Amino acid sequence: MHPRAGRLRRFRRSGNWKGRRRAGRRRTGGAAFGRQTASAPASVSASLLLRAFEAGRQAALQPGEAADADPLRQANRCWNDWRLANGGAAWKWNVYHQVAAKFVAGFESGKGVSLRNPVLAPTKKTIGAVVTAMNEEKAIPGVLEQLARLPLNELVVVVNGSTDHTFWNARRGIAGGKAVIVHHVRPLGHDVGRSVGAKLLRSDIALFLDGDFPVYAEHLVPFIDAVDKGTDVALNDITPYISAFSGRDPVTIVKEMLNRAMGRADLAANSMTAVPHALSRKAIETIGCTNLMVPPKAQAIAVRDGLKVSAAMSVDVISKNRVRDKNTGIANPVAELIIGDHLEALGLLIRKDGARLHAADGIRNRSALGRMSS
């Protein structure tokens, strides 16, 4: 175990490869890349692992490019060159991570460095991450520790309204790394930090996380992979973690209502309100940083403007969500805010597409009454 991994022990490791709840139990598909369960390791041939190690060692001995000042990013670039040349685009996730780990071991051996338990990303595009935090002094070190395992080009941490040591712990968490900390003394309000961070990022792929609990780097890779392959908005699939309709809370109901109103019943209750999620550069420019303050509105704009929106991965954020005074109880302030956000999104769609949106009324003759004499 990595010496600093103890920080994460109180957080239950969770995350499923695109699960679905069926007949009262969770099921996942394992046929396609990115849809493998975390609990079913696939066998990897010894020869492939040996070839990966040697490829990593040879890559470390090659002169780096101008953009390879960071050894982890150099390893990631070389990894993707070798992976794509050796059929890696078809690997299941468990195979991917096993082979990538061997490549890293070879790279570390050849380079004479330790990369601190890295997780390579299946993309040659630049990757950025935005973390928002308010009074998260205990959790923020673990959040940043996991992000440090990824070959990020940019990291923006938006600390706002904190009265504890969140800011200082964030500074210590990125010591020696290239990151920007935006510090607002007063609270910015729900999701405003995402807009601030997005405005500062220039990367091709942007990850969005909250600072209240860490997400394992391995569980963030599918979001990166989805955007690399053409998805513009890669959502967290919360479907395995919510109950049947009769037992759902109003927020979950209104999330699915908006998706169905947009003709996207396939998205179920998945929403940009939930983290983690990832956006393409095209999505950020199309939606606009200002609109990211209201995640359902941002999602409505994405769907309406033809961006590719889909669920990439299942990460349990429901049981991990930190309990606060404002997010518990019936009609709590956070729930009321999120419901209002969805009504704002619905209002935007109605203004642009009419009161019935895509559900045209082709049955009633609404002009008939006007032709009748009173």
BELKA-V380910 format. One line per field, one symbol per residue. phi: phi as a letter, one per 20 degrees, with the letter a starting at -180 (. if undefined). psi: psi as a letter, one per 20 degrees, with the letter a starting at -180 (. if undefined). burial: + if it has 24 or more other ideal C-beta (glycine too) atoms within 12 Angstrom, else -. Layout:
BEGIN
phi=???
psi=???
burial=???
END
This chain:
BEGIN
phi=.fgefffefedffbqcflebeclmbeccecfdgncdffecfefcffffffffffffffffeeffefedfegfffffffgfffgfecmffdfffffgffffffffffffffemcdemlfcfdebdefccccddbblcfeeffffffffffeffebbcdddbmedddggffffffdgndebdddddfefengmfgffffffefcffcceccdeeafdgggeegffffffgeofecdeeeegfddefgfdeegffffffgffffemcfffldfbffedfbccefffffffngffffdgfffffffffenfedbedadcfdffegffcfeccnflfgfffffffgffffffffffednfdleefeddfefefffeeff
psi=qphjihhihippprpqnlrqppljrpqqqjhqpjkqqijmpqqpqhhghghgghggghhhiqprrhjkhphghghgghghggghikjiijqrhhgghgghhhggggghghhkrpjllroqpmqirqprqppppollhhhhghghgghiiqmqhqppoopqkpjbkgghhgghhjpirorppoopgqphrpihhgggghhhqjrhppqprqjiqqpphhihghgggghhjiphooqpnjgijqarhhjqrhghghghggghhjklhhicjpqihqrqrqqrhggghggphhiihnghgghgggghjjqoprphqopnighippprhikqrplrhgghghghghhggghggghhjrhjcimqnjgqniighhiqq.
burial=-------+--+--+++++++-----+-+----++++++---+-+---++-+++-+++-++---------+++++++++++-++--+-+--++++++++++++++++++-++---+++++++++++++++++++++++-++++++++++++++++++++++++---++-++--++--+-+++++----+-++++++++++++-+++++++++++++++++++++++++++-++++++++++++------+-+++++++++-++-+--+++++++++++++++-++-++-+-+++++++++++++++-++++++++++++-++------------++-+++-++-+++-++-------+-----------------
END
